[in-house]
Amino acid sequence: MTATWDVVQEYLAALAKLEDPNLFATGIQYLIRLIGEIHEVDDRTGERFNKALWEKPIMKEIRRMVKGKRPR
């Protein structure tokens, strides 16, 4: 498994600990979109996953949700 997928797993585990089911569901939807975007970037440009992952605006929203905050 690549470092990117380790990060995705880490955030998935953090989202699973949230007590708000709506926030959890939204976080899962964002992770699914993020995974799609990661593949898009890799196939189109050949960029490394890790660099592309942190540049995605959706990643900021996932980090907010892991902290228990609503996405913007």
PyMOL commands that set and color helices and strands:
alter all, ss='L'
color gray80, all
select helices_A, chain A and resi 3-16+21-45+49-55+57-66
alter helices_A, ss='H'
color red, helices_A
deselect
rebuild
show_as cartoon
